[in-house]
Every structure is written in structure tokens, then in C-alpha cells.
């Protein structure tokens, strides 16, 4: 059966598998990152696979793979060798595997199986997890292929097969990291979808207590299945799993900080009875608390083990995972991580918690508001301050999507016998003198469509609230506008003009980073403190500058000409892993990335322009031509080909001239 098939996971999310018209391997997958001799100066070992040489860092691979840790750190006879040969491996497969270890999105259906094989062979949980995520979320492989790969990576999977002239249908359960004794109480529903709505359905209650499959050997007669359910060789099937109760499970830790990481760490943090092996400089660059602890503090800097009192070990583990770049924030962990991010003054972790609460969290609005108020999260635009403890208003509807230049909050409260309603404005990163000219429209929604609406033109020039102190009589509001104790209000803010406002900087590269940096880059009158190795690893220009024979290679301060400081700030943020590209910054970032030969940043800008940008087709083409973005050019040509011939005369001639500069 070479068919489109559907299976439903325990969350009832449908995954549809379609065989591609042409396998990706036939098209030749492009390499994203180089590991050739050009990386010699920022590497300390050469791995030889057949006749290909890969220039890499021992400690980095050791932190990602138990095999490499054993090879480079525990095996003294090998650890000092400059070249090491790995037999029985394909060079292309190893290249993609390395790209995954180095953080690139290098997995697709053409190399998934090979990368997963190496992740298993070289014992790399990180690469294995990324393969699993791709297989579940993006892969277009057939169900049979997914099943085989799922068995390799111990994932749950669905199995359909022919058994003694019957269709057998099973759901296998291979739980990830359970305790010694565990159980999953489930309600299973198997469906073979009929062409005439005559679905074949079987339900069953079952408790999994070991890794096994549960189902029916005789689900449907094979001949009947072929006659009544198979359509053009396709058989749609579904397996719905409802998890009733689980025991012996806890949230899976993504990354280890135990004694297995001791060789690639330089300090042990003790939380209650749990030891965390970590890097001082990594923590110091992410947290003001750890910076004060490890940098310039001789008492603690040379101490191999430090005790941190009053902290929960699980919360601290997830907090460390966030600092180390993992996606470890969920509704079950966000409050614990946010508590530690606030306590240890970590803007990066705090910002990621805020982004999660804004975009992904399923917590109630009330709970989110309480969390954001407690930790003073700046970007929580719809936080409603209610000063009267007895106020019955429970519901607020904010219809307007506010611009990024400012943080706006809606305030509704009781003031004696009236309802007060106003808008607070706190701009993000303003200059000393700023203004926001606005038109405010405040509305209390009526069940009978007789809404109360008041408008106001106002220019904010300081952080303040503006609106109406006596918007509506309290008694009238209760009688005519409140429904079941709920009051619906709306605030529409139109920003007419702004002055003195700029895009907020996500990450600091100022003198506060001096202790964790080894070079000072001067752009006009602005100084940026950074790491030579980090810049050299991603930029051909900086690699030549810092590790070449130029006079600047030994300098601690280097002047960069022809670059705008703001553009360079956003460029560095992207280089350091922040998601800072938008339509207001992409052009400046591209200019800097092109000037300093930084393929990773150019690629991220291209992805943004292809998938997220709202810029015009003509503007995108300008950027594609100016910076030789071939993938973007191809996309624009594809869009051009959809333009009707009758519209050609109305089109911009310069646009078509640029289009064919290829």
C-alpha cells in the first residue's frame, strides 16, 4: 500500500504523509557550513573520513557526543593526536551530522536516516532529538519509513500490516525516560476510513506498563479492505490515543549537567544534593549574578564547587537549559525559570520566558497578568491594572495591535461612583526627548449595541496615563453593560507620529561585557565588546582579521569604518543567536553581513525575506540583486511568472530589468 495515510497522536494532532514526486537525494542537498581547511585556525583536530578532512573543535564535539568525549578526553593515547580517522562512515553523511551538532537546520528527508544513524552510532542525544523533531513535524516520508525510523529512536508509532488474510492494526508505546515502574492508562480508537463514510472503528481501554504494542490482529478482512476501503491504492487510517492517567513520569530533561559533563566544565554548582557541572564564562555572559560571582571575585573564581542555597534543583536545571540555548520553557516550567532569571539577573532567560507567555502559553489571562506584574515584564502590552479589590470586571478585550515602539497598557478602575478608563504609555528605549502623537478611542461594549465611546487626541511626552476619569457612572455600568459579572472594554490606539524612539536592543555589547570579551570594536563613536573566536567562526572577514597576519590580529581594539552603529548592533545580535531581523533592520543587517562575509547571517536574512517580510516584491528584488541572494531571486522569478501577460504594460520597467540580472 503506497498511500496517503493519517495517524493521530496522543494529542489528537494529525500528521499526513505524502510521498514526494522526486527524492531530495536526487537533487543534491547543499552544504550549509564549511569544515574544510578554511577552518584550520579555529580548530584543534582534523577528523579524516575516507579522503575528506573535517576541521573541528575537540571540546565542542565532546560536549555534544559521548563517543567524542571518550575519544578526545578520556582516551589519552588519542586525545593529543592532530588527525584522527573514522572508518565506515560516508563523508556527506558526516558533514550533515556535524552541521546538526553545530546548530544548523541541516536535516531533511534526503539525509534524515543517515544523520539518525550517526547520532545513534556516535551517541549524540542532541542530534537524535533534532531528528525526532523533524520526523514528527516536517518529514514527508511514508508511514512505513517513519515506523522503521521510530523503532530506531524508540518513539511511539502506529503499525498496520497483513496478518493471515486480515489487516492488523496496532499502536506501539515506547516511553521516553520513564522510571523503573511506570504506567500509561489509555483509551484507544482505531479507524479505517471508508470511501462512503462506512468507517471501521474499534475502541479499547488499555494500560501500558511496558514497551509494547496494543491492537487487533484481525481488525478487518484483507479482501474486504481491498474491495471497500482501498481507493486508488490508498488506505487512510487513524489511531486516536487519549491518555487518561500516567505514573512514573516527569518532564524530560533535555541536557545533562551531571558528572558526565565534568571534563568540559570548570565549576560545580551544588543545589541541595544535586551537582551541576557548568562553564563559568558561559554563565557569566548570560547572568549578572554569575558574572559578579565568577569574574573579579578571587574567593569564588578559584573554588571548584559552589553551593547555591534556597533553589529547587529541577527549576535550576531548566534555567540552565535555557541559558545553554535549549527550548526548555513550558507552562509547567516557566514560573520556576522566570523566578531564577529574575533572582540571578539573566535578561536572556527572562526575555525567553516573556516571549513564551506572549506567544505560546496556555495559561489563563489572569495567571499571565499576575506573572508579568510580579516580574515587571516590559512587553506585556495588555496587562490590566485594577486597583479596587471589590471590582467585578473580569474580561478585557484589546482589539488594537500596538506598534513595537511603545509599551501600552489599559487601566480600568472604580473611582467613587464612576468607572475610570485610560491608557498608559511607556516607550521602549526612548531618547532624552521623545513624543508619541496618538488618537485614542475607548469603548465600553453594550449587550444592546449602545456602546459608550469616547475619543481623545493626545501627544505623550512622558510615561503617563491618559483617558477619562469619569468615563461612565458605576451604577449605570452595572445595570446596562455588565453581563454575568463580566464587562467587555476595548481600547483602540492610532499612533500618528513618533519622535525620539528607536528599535529596542535585545543584547548589550557595551562595557558591561568587557570582562567576558577579548576585543573592542569601534564603530564611529560606539564601542562593541565581543569575542574574537566567536566572530572568526562565523565571518571570513573577522577570521582573517583576528587569526591572520594583519597587524590588527593582536590588537584589543579595532576600528571598523563604513558601518552604521545601529546596523552593526543588530548584526551582532543575529550573530549571537538572537531573532532580531524585521523589516526595519533586515537591509542594514544584510549590508553588514555582506561587507564582513558572514554566510550565516546572510542566510537568516534571506529566510526572513522569503518567509516573513512584508516588503514589496520590487524591494525584495532590489535586495536580492544588490546582495546576490540567489534563492530570493528564484522566488521572485517564480512570483513574476504568475503575473498575467495583460498586466505587463502596467508593470514597472525597472523591476523587470532587475529581475533578469541573473
C-alpha positions as CSV (number, residue, x, y, z in Angstrom):
1,X,0.0,0.0,0.0
2,X,1.8,3.1,-1.2
3,X,-0.7,5.5,0.2
4,X,-1.5,8.8,1.9
5,X,-2.0,7.8,5.5
6,X,-3.1,9.7,8.6
7,X,-2.3,8.9,12.2
8,X,-3.3,10.8,15.3
9,X,-1.0,11.2,18.2
10,X,-2.0,11.3,21.9
11,X,-2.7,15.0,21.5
12,X,-5.0,14.3,18.6
13,X,-2.8,16.1,16.1
14,X,-2.9,14.8,12.6
15,X,0.2,14.1,10.6
16,X,-0.3,13.5,6.9
17,X,2.4,11.7,4.9
18,X,2.8,12.3,1.2
19,X,5.5,10.7,-0.9
20,X,7.4,13.4,-2.7
21,X,7.4,13.4,-6.5
22,X,11.2,13.2,-6.6
23,X,13.5,12.2,-3.7
24,X,15.6,15.0,-2.3
25,X,18.8,13.0,-2.7
26,X,18.5,13.2,-6.4
27,X,18.5,16.9,-6.3
28,X,21.8,17.2,-4.3
29,X,21.5,18.8,-0.9
30,X,23.5,21.9,-0.4
31,X,26.1,22.1,2.4
32,X,25.4,24.9,4.8
33,X,28.6,25.2,6.8
34,X,32.3,24.6,5.9
35,X,34.6,22.3,7.9
36,X,37.5,22.3,5.4
37,X,40.9,23.8,5.6
38,X,39.5,27.3,5.8
39,X,38.5,26.5,9.4
40,X,42.0,25.4,10.3
41,X,42.8,28.4,12.5
42,X,39.7,28.0,14.7
43,X,40.0,24.2,15.1
44,X,42.2,21.9,17.1
45,X,41.7,18.5,15.5
46,X,41.2,17.0,12.0
47,X,38.7,14.1,11.6
48,X,39.5,12.1,8.4
49,X,36.6,10.3,6.8
50,X,37.8,8.4,3.8
51,X,39.9,11.1,2.0
52,X,37.9,14.1,3.4
53,X,39.3,16.2,6.2
54,X,36.9,17.9,8.7
55,X,38.4,20.7,10.9
56,X,36.6,20.8,14.2
57,X,37.0,21.6,18.0
58,X,37.5,18.7,20.3
59,X,35.8,20.1,23.4
60,X,32.7,21.2,21.4
61,X,32.2,17.7,19.9
62,X,32.9,16.2,23.3
63,X,30.1,18.2,24.8
64,X,27.7,17.0,22.1
65,X,28.6,13.3,21.8
66,X,29.6,10.6,24.3
67,X,31.7,9.0,21.6
68,X,33.8,12.1,21.0
69,X,34.0,12.7,24.7
70,X,35.5,9.3,25.2
71,X,37.8,9.8,22.2
72,X,39.2,13.2,22.9
73,X,39.1,13.5,26.7
74,X,39.2,10.0,28.3
75,X,41.5,8.4,25.8
76,X,44.9,9.9,26.3
77,X,46.6,7.9,23.5
78,X,44.2,9.6,21.0
79,X,43.4,13.0,22.6
80,X,46.8,14.5,21.7
81,X,46.7,13.5,18.0
82,X,46.2,16.2,15.4
83,X,44.4,13.8,12.9
84,X,42.0,11.0,13.7
85,X,40.5,8.7,11.1
86,X,36.9,7.4,11.4
87,X,36.3,4.3,9.3
88,X,32.9,3.0,7.9
89,X,31.3,6.5,7.6
90,X,30.2,8.3,4.5
91,X,31.7,11.8,4.2
92,X,28.5,13.5,3.1
93,X,26.5,11.9,6.0
94,X,29.2,13.0,8.5
95,X,29.1,16.6,7.1
96,X,25.4,16.9,7.7
97,X,25.8,15.3,11.1
98,X,28.4,17.9,12.0
99,X,26.1,20.7,10.8
100,X,23.4,19.5,13.1
101,X,25.9,19.4,16.0
102,X,26.9,23.0,15.2
103,X,23.3,24.2,15.3
104,X,22.4,24.3,11.7
105,X,18.9,23.2,10.3
106,X,20.6,20.6,8.1
107,X,18.0,17.8,8.4
108,X,15.6,16.9,5.5
109,X,14.1,13.7,4.2
110,X,17.2,13.0,2.0
111,X,19.6,12.7,4.9
112,X,17.4,12.1,8.0
113,X,18.1,8.4,8.2
114,X,21.9,8.9,7.8
115,X,22.1,11.6,10.4
116,X,20.0,9.5,12.8
117,X,22.3,6.5,12.2
118,X,25.3,8.6,13.1
119,X,23.6,10.2,16.1
120,X,23.0,6.7,17.4
121,X,26.4,5.3,16.4
122,X,28.3,8.3,17.9
123,X,25.9,8.6,20.9
124,X,24.7,12.2,20.4
125,X,21.3,12.8,22.2
126,X,21.1,16.3,20.8
127,X,21.3,15.2,17.1
128,X,19.0,12.3,17.8
129,X,16.4,14.7,19.4
130,X,16.5,17.0,16.4
131,X,16.0,14.1,14.0
132,X,12.9,13.0,16.1
133,X,11.5,16.5,16.0
134,X,11.9,16.7,12.2
135,X,10.4,13.2,11.7
136,X,7.3,14.2,13.8
137,X,6.8,17.8,12.5
138,X,8.1,18.1,8.9
139,X,9.0,14.8,7.3
140,X,7.1,13.7,4.2
141,X,8.3,10.1,4.4
142,X,5.8,7.2,4.1
143,X,4.3,5.7,7.2
144,X,6.4,2.5,6.8
145,X,9.6,4.5,6.7
146,X,8.6,6.6,9.7
147,X,7.8,3.4,11.6
148,X,11.3,1.9,10.9
149,X,13.0,5.2,12.0
150,X,10.7,5.4,15.0
151,X,11.8,2.0,16.1
152,X,15.4,3.1,15.9
153,X,14.8,6.2,18.0
154,X,12.3,4.5,20.5
155,X,9.4,6.7,19.6
156,X,5.7,5.8,19.7
157,X,4.4,4.6,16.4
158,X,1.4,3.1,14.6
159,X,1.7,-0.2,12.8
160,X,-0.6,-1.6,10.0
161,X,0.2,-4.9,8.4
162,X,-1.2,-8.1,6.8
163,X,-1.7,-11.0,9.2
164,X,-3.2,-14.2,7.9
165,X,-5.5,-12.5,5.4
166,X,-6.5,-9.9,7.9
167,X,-5.5,-6.3,8.4
168,X,-3.7,-6.0,11.7
169,X,-3.7,-2.6,13.4
170,X,-1.5,-1.7,16.5
171,X,-0.3,1.3,18.5
172,X,3.1,0.8,20.0
173,X,4.3,2.6,23.1
174,X,8.0,3.2,23.8
175,X,8.0,5.9,26.5
176,X,11.0,8.3,26.8
177,X,12.9,8.2,30.1
178,X,10.3,6.6,32.4
179,X,11.1,5.5,36.0
180,X,11.6,1.8,36.7
181,X,7.9,1.3,37.3
182,X,5.6,3.3,35.1
183,X,2.1,3.1,33.5
184,X,0.1,4.9,30.9
185,X,-3.7,4.4,31.1
186,X,-5.2,5.0,27.6
187,X,-8.3,4.9,25.6
188,X,-7.5,3.7,22.0
189,X,-9.7,4.3,19.0
190,X,-8.6,2.7,15.6
191,X,-10.3,3.8,12.4
192,X,-10.1,2.6,8.8
193,X,-11.7,5.4,6.8
194,X,-14.3,4.3,4.3
195,X,-14.9,5.9,1.0
196,X,-18.7,6.1,1.7
197,X,-18.4,7.1,5.3
198,X,-18.7,3.5,6.4
199,X,-15.7,3.8,8.7
200,X,-14.5,0.7,10.5
201,X,-13.9,1.7,14.1
202,X,-12.7,-0.3,17.2
203,X,-12.2,1.2,20.7
204,X,-10.3,-0.3,23.6
205,X,-9.2,0.7,27.1
206,X,-5.7,-0.4,27.8
207,X,-3.0,0.3,30.4
208,X,0.6,0.2,29.0
209,X,3.1,-1.0,31.7
210,X,5.9,-2.0,29.4
211,X,7.2,-1.0,25.9
212,X,4.8,-3.0,23.7
213,X,2.1,-2.8,21.0
214,X,-1.6,-3.0,21.6
215,X,-4.2,-3.6,18.9
216,X,-6.0,-6.2,16.9
217,X,-4.6,-9.0,14.7
218,X,-8.0,-9.3,12.9
219,X,-9.1,-5.7,12.6
220,X,-10.6,-6.2,9.1
221,X,-10.7,-8.9,6.5
222,X,-8.0,-8.2,3.9
223,X,-10.2,-8.9,0.9
224,X,-13.0,-6.6,2.3
225,X,-10.4,-3.9,3.0
226,X,-9.2,-4.1,-0.6
227,X,-12.8,-4.0,-2.1
228,X,-14.5,-1.4,0.2
229,X,-11.8,0.8,1.7
230,X,-8.8,0.9,-0.6
231,X,-9.1,3.8,-3.1
232,X,-6.5,4.1,-5.9
233,X,-4.1,2.1,-3.8
234,X,-4.6,4.4,-0.8
235,X,-5.9,3.4,2.6
236,X,-6.5,6.2,5.1
237,X,-6.2,5.1,8.7
238,X,-6.3,6.9,12.0
239,X,-5.3,6.0,15.5
240,X,-6.5,8.2,18.3
241,X,-4.9,7.8,21.7
242,X,-6.4,9.5,24.7
243,X,-4.0,9.4,27.8
244,X,-6.2,9.1,30.9
245,X,-3.5,8.9,33.6
246,X,0.3,8.4,33.8
247,X,2.5,7.3,36.6
248,X,6.3,7.2,36.9
249,X,6.9,10.1,34.5
250,X,8.3,13.6,34.9
251,X,9.2,16.3,32.5
252,X,12.2,15.1,30.4
253,X,15.4,16.9,30.9
254,X,16.9,17.9,27.5
255,X,20.5,18.4,28.5
256,X,22.8,16.9,31.1
257,X,24.8,18.9,33.7
258,X,25.9,15.9,35.8
259,X,29.3,14.4,36.3
260,X,29.3,13.2,32.7
261,X,30.0,16.9,31.8
262,X,32.8,17.3,34.3
263,X,35.6,17.2,31.7
264,X,34.1,20.0,29.7
265,X,33.3,22.2,32.7
266,X,35.3,24.3,35.1
267,X,33.0,24.7,38.1
268,X,30.4,22.6,40.0
269,X,27.3,24.3,41.4
270,X,25.6,22.4,44.2
271,X,21.9,22.9,44.6
272,X,20.6,20.9,47.6
273,X,22.1,17.4,46.9
274,X,22.4,17.9,43.1
275,X,25.6,18.8,41.4
276,X,25.6,20.8,38.1
277,X,28.9,20.8,36.1
278,X,28.9,24.1,34.0
279,X,31.2,26.7,32.4
280,X,31.9,29.9,34.3
281,X,32.3,32.1,31.3
282,X,29.1,30.8,29.7
283,X,27.1,31.6,32.8
284,X,28.9,34.9,33.4
285,X,28.0,36.1,29.9
286,X,24.3,35.3,30.5
287,X,23.7,36.4,34.1
288,X,24.9,39.5,36.1
289,X,24.7,37.3,39.3
290,X,27.2,34.7,37.9
291,X,29.3,37.5,36.4
292,X,29.8,39.0,39.8
293,X,30.4,35.5,41.3
294,X,33.0,34.3,38.8
295,X,34.6,37.4,37.3
296,X,36.9,39.5,39.5
297,X,35.9,37.6,42.7
298,X,39.0,35.7,43.6
299,X,37.2,33.9,46.5
300,X,34.8,32.1,44.2
301,X,36.7,32.1,40.9
302,X,39.2,29.5,42.1
303,X,36.6,27.5,44.1
304,X,35.9,24.2,42.2
305,X,32.5,23.8,43.9
306,X,30.0,26.5,45.0
307,X,26.7,25.9,46.9
308,X,23.6,27.8,45.9
309,X,21.0,27.8,48.7
310,X,17.3,28.2,48.6
311,X,16.8,26.9,45.0
312,X,14.9,24.0,43.6
313,X,17.2,21.6,41.7
314,X,14.6,20.9,38.9
315,X,13.9,24.7,38.4
316,X,17.7,25.3,38.3
317,X,18.1,22.5,35.7
318,X,15.5,24.0,33.3
319,X,17.0,27.5,33.9
320,X,20.5,26.2,32.9
321,X,19.0,24.6,29.8
322,X,17.6,27.9,28.8
323,X,20.9,29.6,29.3
324,X,22.5,26.9,27.2
325,X,20.1,27.6,24.3
326,X,17.6,24.8,24.7
327,X,13.8,25.3,24.3
328,X,13.1,24.3,27.9
329,X,10.2,26.6,28.7
330,X,6.7,25.2,29.1
331,X,3.7,26.0,31.1
332,X,5.0,23.6,33.7
333,X,8.4,25.3,34.0
334,X,8.0,28.9,33.0
335,X,7.4,30.3,36.6
336,X,10.4,28.4,38.0
337,X,12.7,29.5,35.2
338,X,11.4,33.1,35.4
339,X,11.9,33.2,39.2
340,X,15.6,32.2,38.8
341,X,16.0,34.5,35.8
342,X,14.9,37.4,38.0
343,X,16.9,36.3,41.0
344,X,20.1,35.8,39.0
345,X,19.6,38.8,36.8
346,X,19.5,37.0,33.4
347,X,17.9,39.2,30.7
348,X,18.2,36.4,28.1
349,X,16.2,33.8,30.2
350,X,13.7,36.5,31.3
351,X,13.1,37.6,27.7
352,X,12.6,34.0,26.5
353,X,10.0,33.4,29.3
354,X,8.2,36.6,28.3
355,X,8.2,35.5,24.6
356,X,6.7,32.2,25.7
357,X,4.0,33.8,27.8
358,X,3.1,36.1,24.9
359,X,3.1,33.6,22.1
360,X,2.7,30.0,23.3
361,X,1.5,29.7,26.9
362,X,-2.0,28.2,27.5
363,X,-2.2,29.7,31.0
364,X,-5.2,31.9,31.8
365,X,-5.1,35.7,31.2
366,X,-5.3,36.3,34.9
367,X,-2.3,34.0,35.6
368,X,-0.3,35.6,32.9
369,X,-1.1,39.0,34.2
370,X,0.0,38.0,37.7
371,X,3.3,36.6,36.5
372,X,4.1,39.5,34.3
373,X,3.3,42.0,37.1
374,X,5.4,40.1,39.6
375,X,8.5,40.1,37.4
376,X,7.9,43.5,35.7
377,X,7.9,42.2,32.1
378,X,8.1,45.2,29.9
379,X,6.4,43.9,26.7
380,X,3.2,42.6,28.3
381,X,1.1,45.2,26.5
382,X,-2.3,44.1,27.6
383,X,-1.7,43.9,31.4
384,X,-4.7,45.5,33.1
385,X,-4.3,47.2,36.4
386,X,-7.3,47.0,38.6
387,X,-6.9,49.0,41.9
388,X,-10.2,48.2,43.6
389,X,-10.3,44.9,45.3
390,X,-14.1,44.5,45.0
391,X,-14.3,45.3,41.3
392,X,-16.3,42.7,39.4
393,X,-14.8,43.4,36.0
394,X,-13.2,40.2,34.7
395,X,-12.9,40.5,31.0
396,X,-10.9,42.9,28.8
397,X,-10.7,42.8,25.0
398,X,-7.8,44.7,23.4
399,X,-8.6,44.9,19.7
400,X,-5.7,47.0,18.6
401,X,-2.2,45.5,17.8
402,X,0.1,48.1,19.2
403,X,3.4,49.0,17.4
404,X,6.7,47.8,18.8
405,X,7.9,51.3,19.5
406,X,6.0,51.6,22.7
407,X,4.5,49.6,25.6
408,X,0.8,50.4,26.2
409,X,-1.4,49.2,29.0
410,X,-5.1,49.6,29.6
411,X,-6.3,50.7,33.1
412,X,-9.9,50.4,34.2
413,X,-10.9,51.0,37.9
414,X,-13.6,52.3,40.1
415,X,-13.3,55.9,41.4
416,X,-16.1,56.6,43.9
417,X,-19.3,56.3,41.8
418,X,-17.7,56.3,38.4
419,X,-15.7,54.0,36.1
420,X,-12.3,55.4,35.1
421,X,-10.7,54.3,31.8
422,X,-7.3,55.4,30.4
423,X,-4.3,54.2,28.5
424,X,-0.7,54.2,30.0
425,X,2.2,54.7,27.7
426,X,5.8,53.6,28.5
427,X,8.0,53.8,25.4
428,X,10.7,51.3,24.8
429,X,14.3,52.7,24.7
430,X,13.4,56.4,24.1
431,X,15.9,59.2,23.7
432,X,16.0,62.0,26.3
433,X,13.4,63.9,24.4
434,X,10.6,61.9,22.7
435,X,6.9,62.2,21.8
436,X,4.1,59.9,20.5
437,X,1.2,61.7,18.9
438,X,-1.9,59.4,19.3
439,X,-5.6,59.2,18.7
440,X,-7.3,57.3,21.5
441,X,-10.7,55.6,21.2
442,X,-12.0,54.0,24.4
443,X,-15.1,51.8,24.4
444,X,-17.3,50.0,26.9
445,X,-19.3,47.4,24.9
446,X,-23.0,47.1,25.5
447,X,-25.1,44.0,25.0
448,X,-27.7,46.1,23.2
449,X,-25.2,47.8,20.8
450,X,-25.5,51.1,22.6
451,X,-21.8,51.3,23.3
452,X,-20.2,54.1,25.2
453,X,-17.3,55.5,23.0
454,X,-15.1,58.4,23.8
455,X,-12.2,59.7,21.7
456,X,-9.2,61.9,22.5
457,X,-6.2,63.3,20.6
458,X,-3.2,63.3,22.8
459,X,0.6,63.6,22.5
460,X,2.5,61.6,25.1
461,X,5.8,63.2,26.0
462,X,6.5,61.3,29.3
463,X,5.5,58.0,30.8
464,X,1.9,58.6,31.9
465,X,-1.7,57.6,31.7
466,X,-4.3,59.5,29.6
467,X,-8.0,59.0,29.3
468,X,-11.2,59.8,31.2
469,X,-11.6,59.8,35.0
470,X,-15.4,59.7,34.8
471,X,-15.9,57.6,31.8
472,X,-19.3,56.1,32.9
473,X,-21.4,56.1,36.1
474,X,-20.8,53.0,38.1
475,X,-24.4,52.2,38.7
476,X,-25.3,52.6,35.1
477,X,-22.4,50.4,34.1
478,X,-23.6,47.6,36.4
479,X,-27.2,47.7,35.2
480,X,-26.7,48.2,31.4
481,X,-23.2,47.0,30.5
482,X,-22.2,44.2,32.8
483,X,-23.2,40.7,31.8
484,X,-22.8,37.8,34.3
485,X,-20.3,39.8,36.2
486,X,-18.2,40.5,33.1
487,X,-17.5,43.9,31.4
488,X,-16.1,44.0,27.9
489,X,-14.0,47.0,27.1
490,X,-11.9,48.0,24.0
491,X,-9.1,50.4,23.6
492,X,-8.0,51.5,20.1
493,X,-4.8,53.5,19.8
494,X,-3.8,55.0,16.5
495,X,-0.2,56.3,16.5
496,X,0.0,59.3,14.2
497,X,3.7,60.3,14.6
498,X,6.7,59.5,16.8
499,X,10.0,61.2,17.6
500,X,13.0,60.1,19.6
501,X,12.1,56.4,19.5
502,X,14.2,53.5,18.2
503,X,14.1,49.8,18.0
504,X,14.9,48.2,21.3
505,X,18.3,46.5,21.6
506,X,18.0,42.9,22.7
507,X,21.6,42.3,23.8
508,X,24.2,44.6,25.3
509,X,27.7,44.8,23.8
510,X,28.8,47.7,25.9
511,X,31.4,48.0,28.6
512,X,29.3,45.8,30.9
513,X,30.6,42.9,28.7
514,X,34.2,43.8,29.0
515,X,35.1,41.0,31.4
516,X,33.8,38.3,29.1
517,X,35.2,39.7,25.8
518,X,38.7,39.9,24.3
519,X,38.2,42.6,21.6
520,X,36.7,46.1,21.4
521,X,35.2,47.0,18.0
522,X,34.8,50.8,17.5
523,X,32.1,51.8,15.0
524,X,32.1,55.6,14.8
525,X,32.0,56.6,18.5
526,X,30.3,53.4,19.7
527,X,32.3,50.6,21.2
528,X,31.2,46.9,20.9
529,X,32.8,44.3,23.2
530,X,32.9,40.8,21.7
531,X,34.7,37.6,21.3
532,X,37.3,37.2,18.6
533,X,36.8,33.4,18.3
534,X,33.0,33.8,18.0
535,X,33.3,36.4,15.3
536,X,36.0,34.5,13.4
537,X,34.0,31.2,13.5
538,X,31.2,32.9,11.6
539,X,32.8,35.6,9.5
540,X,35.5,35.2,6.8
541,X,36.5,38.9,7.3
542,X,36.9,38.6,11.1
543,X,38.8,35.3,10.8
544,X,41.3,36.9,8.6
545,X,41.4,40.0,10.8
546,X,42.0,38.2,14.1
547,X,43.8,35.0,13.1
548,X,45.7,36.2,10.0
549,X,48.9,38.0,9.7
550,X,47.5,41.6,9.8
551,X,48.7,44.0,12.5
552,X,45.2,44.1,14.0
553,X,45.3,40.3,14.9
554,X,47.0,41.1,18.2
555,X,45.1,44.3,19.0
556,X,42.5,44.5,21.7
557,X,40.7,47.5,20.0
558,X,39.9,47.6,16.3
559,X,38.2,50.5,14.3
560,X,35.6,49.5,11.7
561,X,34.8,52.1,9.0
562,X,31.8,52.5,6.7
563,X,29.2,50.9,9.0
564,X,26.3,52.4,11.0
565,X,26.4,51.6,14.7
566,X,22.8,50.6,14.9
567,X,23.1,48.3,11.9
568,X,26.2,46.7,13.5
569,X,24.3,46.3,16.8
570,X,21.5,44.3,15.1
571,X,24.1,42.4,13.0
572,X,25.9,41.3,16.2
573,X,22.6,40.3,17.9
574,X,21.9,37.9,15.0
575,X,25.4,36.7,15.1
576,X,25.0,35.9,18.8
577,X,21.8,33.9,18.2
578,X,19.1,36.5,18.8
579,X,16.0,36.7,16.5
580,X,16.4,40.4,15.7
581,X,15.6,40.6,12.0
582,X,12.5,42.5,11.0
583,X,11.5,44.8,8.1
584,X,13.1,47.8,9.7
585,X,16.5,46.1,10.3
586,X,16.9,43.5,7.5
587,X,18.5,45.8,5.0
588,X,21.1,47.2,7.4
589,X,21.9,43.7,8.7
590,X,22.4,42.4,5.1
591,X,24.7,45.3,4.3
592,X,27.0,44.5,7.3
593,X,26.7,40.7,6.8
594,X,27.8,41.1,3.1
595,X,30.6,43.5,4.0
596,X,32.1,41.2,6.6
597,X,31.4,38.0,4.7
598,X,29.1,36.3,7.2
599,X,27.1,33.5,5.4
600,X,25.1,32.5,8.4
601,X,23.6,36.0,8.8
602,X,23.0,36.4,5.1
603,X,21.1,33.1,5.1
604,X,18.9,34.2,8.1
605,X,18.1,37.5,6.3
606,X,17.2,35.5,3.1
607,X,15.0,33.2,5.1
608,X,13.2,36.2,6.7
609,X,12.7,37.9,3.3
610,X,11.3,34.7,1.8
611,X,9.0,33.7,4.6
612,X,8.2,36.6,6.9
613,X,8.9,40.0,5.3
614,X,6.0,42.3,4.3
615,X,8.3,44.3,1.9
616,X,7.1,44.8,-1.7
617,X,8.2,42.5,-4.4
618,X,10.2,45.2,-6.0
619,X,12.1,46.0,-2.8
620,X,12.9,42.3,-2.2
621,X,14.2,42.1,-5.7
622,X,16.5,45.1,-5.0
623,X,18.0,43.3,-2.0
624,X,18.3,40.0,-4.0
625,X,20.2,41.7,-6.8
626,X,22.4,44.0,-4.5
627,X,23.5,41.2,-2.3
628,X,23.3,38.3,-4.8
629,X,20.7,36.3,-2.9
630,X,20.1,33.6,-5.4
631,X,17.4,31.8,-3.5
632,X,15.4,35.0,-3.2
633,X,16.0,35.8,-6.9
634,X,14.5,32.4,-7.8
635,X,11.5,33.0,-5.6
636,X,10.9,36.4,-7.2
637,X,11.1,34.9,-10.7
638,X,8.5,32.4,-9.6
639,X,6.2,35.2,-8.5
640,X,6.9,37.1,-11.7
641,X,5.8,34.0,-13.7
642,X,2.4,34.2,-12.1
643,X,1.7,37.7,-13.4
644,X,-0.8,37.8,-16.2
645,X,0.6,38.9,-19.6
646,X,-2.1,41.5,-19.9
647,X,-0.7,43.3,-16.9
648,X,2.9,43.6,-18.2
649,X,2.4,47.1,-19.7
650,X,1.3,48.4,-16.4
651,X,4.3,47.0,-14.6
652,X,7.4,48.9,-13.5
653,X,10.1,48.6,-16.3
654,X,13.0,48.9,-13.8
655,X,11.5,46.0,-11.9
656,X,11.7,43.7,-14.9
657,X,15.1,44.9,-15.8
658,X,16.4,44.0,-12.4
659,X,14.5,40.7,-12.4
660,X,16.6,39.3,-15.3
661,X,20.0,40.4,-13.9
662,X,20.8,36.8,-13.2
